[in-house]
Amino acid sequence: MHKRYSAFYLISVTGTAFSGILAFGFIQMGGLAGFTPWRWIFIMEGLLTCLIACIGFGLLINFPDENRLSWKFLSKEETAFVVARISRDRDDASQEVRFNLKEYVKPALDAKVWGFGLLFFIEASELLTTPPYVFAGIFMLIQGWLGDKYRMRAPFIIWNSIQAIIGLAILGWVTVPGVQYFGVFLVTSGSNANIPAVLTYQANNIRGQLKRTFCSASIITMGGIGGVAGSLVFRSQDAPKYLPGVYACIAANIVSVVVIGIMTPYFAVCNRRASKGSMVIEELVGFKYTL
């Protein structure tokens, strides 16, 4: 079944742009207390993250449930509508689930969970250039709209990965500044657009509250590890072309294409079997993977 997740794209666009603005501001603090600009970026963004997390803990609303209205965010009628849509979509909105460690770690045996995580690891490792965020934001919104319209995710992830490979090749081996800047556009828009695309691809193809909890933790963890890996492949001794880093990013995008090339045909086969009634996907009759 199809699920509309344009919010992922909108959040990614605003987050990417705001992050760039904040980073630019924090760079101006370079030299204060003897810290270099990049240290101030980590210090200030870390402090802001902790502050917002504390505020969010008290302000976040409950999961839509007819018996738990909070902050008057939704009326009873609106809540019932949301619950009905989620139930129709994946039938896990109204389940009363108590935490069970065995059930929580059970998704670790599902290969596609780690496929989603690997994709997010790769995308997070590539977001270390200074990008033209406006173009990337527009690009992401267009893809979000098209993805919802045509009910597809994988083709966009493949497109973005190939686009990023082309951009990386331009950055690595072209010496004309204007053409190199064009390559930055390709890399930045492709890598940024794949973040919400991968998150949505995962969210579309799993169900169950405990499984979603596990998958959210696994994909964000792998994304964080990817960020660390990405910060290590571009070394100062490789200047001015930084070819080892370029090679690493190209390889990462090739892995993305390979992972999608494995998962999507598998999902298609499962969908056909589900249509024939010979298979039940995600323990819900009628549920189908989003390709």
C-alpha positions as CSV (number, residue, x, y, z in Angstrom):
1,M,0.0,0.0,0.0
2,H,1.0,3.5,-0.6
3,K,1.8,5.9,2.2
4,R,2.3,9.7,1.8
5,Y,5.5,10.8,3.4
6,S,6.1,14.2,1.8
7,A,6.7,15.5,5.3
8,F,10.1,13.7,5.3
9,Y,11.1,15.8,2.3
10,L,9.8,19.1,3.7
11,I,11.6,18.4,7.0
12,S,14.8,17.5,5.2
13,V,14.6,20.7,3.0
14,T,14.1,23.0,5.9
15,G,16.6,21.1,8.1
16,T,19.3,21.2,5.4
17,A,18.8,24.9,4.8
18,F,18.7,25.9,8.5
19,S,21.7,23.7,9.2
20,G,23.7,25.6,6.6
21,I,22.7,29.0,8.0
22,L,23.6,27.9,11.5
23,A,26.9,26.5,10.4
24,F,27.8,29.8,8.7
25,G,26.9,31.7,11.8
26,F,28.9,29.5,14.1
27,I,32.0,29.7,11.8
28,Q,32.1,33.4,12.6
29,M,32.9,32.4,16.2
30,G,36.2,31.0,15.2
31,G,39.0,32.0,17.5
32,L,36.8,32.5,20.6
33,A,38.1,30.7,23.6
34,G,40.9,29.4,21.3
35,F,38.5,27.1,19.4
36,T,38.6,26.7,15.6
37,P,35.4,27.3,13.6
38,W,34.7,23.6,13.1
39,R,34.8,23.0,16.8
40,W,32.3,25.8,17.5
41,I,29.9,24.2,14.9
42,F,30.0,20.9,16.9
43,I,29.8,22.6,20.3
44,M,26.9,24.9,19.4
45,E,24.9,22.4,17.4
46,G,25.4,19.8,20.2
47,L,24.1,22.3,22.8
48,L,21.1,23.3,20.7
49,T,20.2,19.6,20.1
50,C,20.2,18.9,23.8
51,L,18.1,22.0,24.5
52,I,15.6,21.2,21.8
53,A,15.4,17.6,23.0
54,C,14.5,18.7,26.5
55,I,11.8,21.1,25.2
56,G,10.5,18.5,22.8
57,F,10.2,15.9,25.6
58,G,7.5,18.0,27.2
59,L,5.8,19.3,24.0
60,L,5.6,16.2,21.8
61,I,2.1,14.9,21.3
62,N,1.0,11.3,21.8
63,F,0.5,8.9,19.0
64,P,-3.0,9.3,17.5
65,D,-5.3,7.5,19.8
66,E,-8.9,8.1,20.5
67,N,-8.3,7.8,24.2
68,R,-5.2,10.0,24.5
69,L,-5.7,13.5,23.1
70,S,-2.9,15.9,23.9
71,W,-2.4,19.7,23.5
72,K,-5.7,19.8,21.7
73,F,-3.7,19.1,18.5
74,L,-6.5,17.0,17.0
75,S,-10.2,16.8,17.8
76,K,-11.7,13.4,18.4
77,E,-13.1,13.3,14.9
78,E,-9.7,14.2,13.4
79,T,-7.9,11.6,15.6
80,A,-10.4,8.9,14.5
81,F,-9.8,9.8,10.9
82,V,-6.0,9.5,11.4
83,V,-6.3,6.2,13.1
84,A,-8.6,4.9,10.4
85,R,-6.1,5.9,7.7
86,I,-3.2,4.3,9.4
87,S,-5.2,1.1,10.1
88,R,-6.2,0.9,6.5
89,D,-2.6,1.5,5.4
90,R,-0.7,-0.8,7.7
91,D,-3.1,-1.8,10.5
92,D,-0.8,-1.0,13.5
93,A,-2.3,2.3,14.8
94,S,-4.5,1.0,17.6
95,Q,-2.5,-1.9,18.8
96,E,-1.7,-1.9,22.5
97,V,1.9,-3.0,22.5
98,R,3.9,-3.6,25.6
99,F,7.7,-3.6,25.3
100,N,9.1,-7.1,24.8
101,L,12.8,-7.5,24.3
102,K,12.4,-10.6,22.2
103,E,9.9,-9.0,19.8
104,Y,11.9,-5.8,19.7
105,V,15.1,-7.5,18.5
106,K,13.2,-9.8,16.2
107,P,13.5,-7.4,13.2
108,A,17.3,-7.8,13.4
109,L,16.8,-11.1,11.5
110,D,15.0,-9.2,8.6
111,A,17.7,-8.6,5.9
112,K,15.8,-5.6,4.5
113,V,16.1,-3.7,7.7
114,W,19.9,-3.7,7.4
115,G,19.6,-2.9,3.7
116,F,17.7,0.3,4.6
117,G,20.3,1.0,7.3
118,L,23.2,0.5,4.8
119,L,21.6,2.9,2.4
120,F,21.3,5.5,5.1
121,F,24.9,4.9,6.2
122,I,26.0,5.6,2.7
123,E,24.0,8.8,2.2
124,A,25.0,10.2,5.6
125,S,28.7,9.6,4.8
126,E,28.4,11.9,1.7
127,L,27.0,15.1,3.2
128,L,30.3,16.8,3.8
129,T,30.7,19.3,1.0
130,T,29.4,22.9,1.1
131,P,26.4,22.6,-1.1
132,P,24.1,24.9,-3.0
133,Y,21.3,24.3,-0.6
134,V,18.6,26.1,-2.4
135,F,18.8,24.0,-5.5
136,A,19.0,20.8,-3.4
137,G,15.9,21.9,-1.5
138,I,13.9,22.4,-4.6
139,F,15.2,19.2,-6.0
140,M,14.1,17.3,-2.9
141,L,10.6,18.8,-2.9
142,I,10.1,17.9,-6.6
143,Q,11.2,14.3,-5.9
144,G,9.0,14.0,-2.9
145,W,6.0,15.1,-5.0
146,L,6.8,12.7,-7.8
147,G,7.5,9.9,-5.4
148,D,4.0,10.3,-3.8
149,K,2.3,10.8,-7.2
150,Y,3.8,7.7,-8.8
151,R,4.1,5.6,-5.6
152,M,7.7,4.8,-6.1
153,R,10.9,5.3,-4.1
154,A,13.7,3.0,-5.4
155,P,13.9,4.6,-8.9
156,F,14.6,8.0,-7.3
157,I,17.3,6.6,-5.0
158,I,19.0,5.0,-8.0
159,W,18.7,8.3,-10.0
160,N,20.2,10.3,-7.2
161,S,23.1,7.8,-6.7
162,I,24.0,7.9,-10.4
163,Q,23.7,11.7,-10.4
164,A,26.0,11.9,-7.5
165,I,28.5,9.5,-9.2
166,I,28.6,11.8,-12.2
167,G,29.0,14.9,-10.0
168,L,31.9,13.2,-8.1
169,A,33.6,12.3,-11.3
170,I,33.4,15.9,-12.4
171,L,34.8,17.1,-9.1
172,G,37.6,14.6,-9.2
173,W,38.8,14.9,-12.8
174,V,37.6,18.1,-14.3
175,T,39.7,21.2,-13.8
176,V,37.4,23.9,-15.2
177,P,36.0,25.8,-12.1
178,G,32.5,26.4,-13.6
179,V,32.1,22.8,-14.5
180,Q,33.3,21.7,-11.1
181,Y,30.7,24.0,-9.5
182,F,28.1,22.2,-11.6
183,G,29.4,18.9,-10.2
184,V,28.8,20.3,-6.7
185,F,25.2,20.9,-7.6
186,L,24.8,17.3,-8.8
187,V,26.5,15.7,-5.8
188,T,24.7,17.9,-3.2
189,S,21.2,17.6,-4.7
190,G,21.6,13.8,-5.2
191,S,23.0,13.0,-1.7
192,N,20.6,15.3,0.1
193,A,17.5,14.0,-1.8
194,N,18.4,10.4,-1.0
195,I,18.2,11.1,2.8
196,P,14.4,11.5,2.8
197,A,14.0,9.0,0.0
198,V,15.7,6.3,2.0
199,L,13.8,7.2,5.2
200,T,10.6,7.0,3.3
201,Y,11.6,3.8,1.5
202,Q,12.1,2.2,4.9
203,A,8.9,3.6,6.5
204,N,6.8,2.4,3.5
205,N,8.0,-1.1,3.8
206,I,7.7,-2.1,7.4
207,R,4.9,-2.2,9.9
208,G,4.3,-2.9,13.6
209,Q,5.1,-0.5,16.4
210,L,8.0,-2.5,17.9
211,K,9.5,-3.1,14.5
212,R,9.3,0.6,13.7
213,T,11.0,1.4,17.0
214,F,13.9,-1.0,16.2
215,C,14.2,0.2,12.6
216,S,14.2,3.8,13.6
217,A,17.1,3.1,16.0
218,S,19.0,1.0,13.5
219,I,18.8,3.4,10.6
220,I,19.7,6.5,12.6
221,T,22.6,4.6,14.2
222,M,24.0,3.6,10.8
223,G,23.5,7.1,9.5
224,G,25.6,8.4,12.4
225,I,28.3,5.9,11.7
226,G,28.2,6.9,8.1
227,G,28.8,10.5,9.1
228,V,31.9,9.5,11.0
229,A,33.1,7.4,8.1
230,G,32.5,10.3,5.7
231,S,34.6,12.7,7.8
232,L,37.6,10.4,7.6
233,V,37.8,9.7,3.9
234,F,38.7,13.3,2.9
235,R,42.2,13.8,4.4
236,S,44.3,16.9,4.3
237,Q,47.3,15.0,2.8
238,D,45.1,14.1,-0.2
239,A,44.7,17.8,-1.2
240,P,44.0,19.3,-3.7
241,K,42.0,16.6,-5.5
242,Y,41.1,14.4,-2.5
243,L,40.8,11.4,-4.8
244,P,40.6,8.7,-2.1
245,G,37.5,10.5,-0.7
246,V,36.1,10.8,-4.2
247,Y,36.7,7.1,-4.8
248,A,35.0,6.2,-1.5
249,C,31.9,8.3,-2.3
250,I,31.6,6.8,-5.8
251,A,31.9,3.3,-4.3
252,A,29.3,4.2,-1.7
253,N,26.8,5.2,-4.4
254,I,27.5,2.1,-6.4
255,V,26.7,0.1,-3.3
256,S,23.4,2.0,-3.0
257,V,22.5,1.0,-6.6
258,V,23.4,-2.6,-5.9
259,V,21.4,-2.7,-2.7
260,I,18.3,-1.2,-4.4
261,G,18.9,-3.6,-7.3
262,I,18.6,-6.5,-4.9
263,M,15.8,-5.3,-2.7
264,T,13.4,-3.9,-5.4
265,P,13.1,-7.1,-7.5
266,Y,12.6,-9.1,-4.3
267,F,9.8,-6.7,-3.2
268,A,8.2,-7.0,-6.7
269,V,8.2,-10.8,-6.5
270,C,6.7,-10.6,-3.0
271,N,4.0,-8.2,-4.2
272,R,3.0,-10.6,-7.1
273,R,2.8,-13.5,-4.6
274,A,0.7,-11.4,-2.3
275,S,-1.7,-10.5,-5.1
276,K,-2.1,-14.2,-5.8
277,G,-2.7,-15.0,-2.2
278,S,0.3,-17.2,-1.8
279,M,2.2,-14.9,0.5
280,V,1.4,-12.5,3.4
281,I,3.8,-9.6,3.6
282,E,4.7,-8.1,7.0
283,E,2.0,-10.3,8.6
284,L,-0.8,-8.3,7.1
285,V,-3.1,-9.6,4.4
286,G,-3.2,-7.0,1.6
287,F,0.0,-5.2,2.5
288,K,2.4,-4.6,-0.4
289,Y,5.8,-3.2,-0.6
290,T,6.4,0.2,-2.1
291,L,8.9,-0.2,-4.9
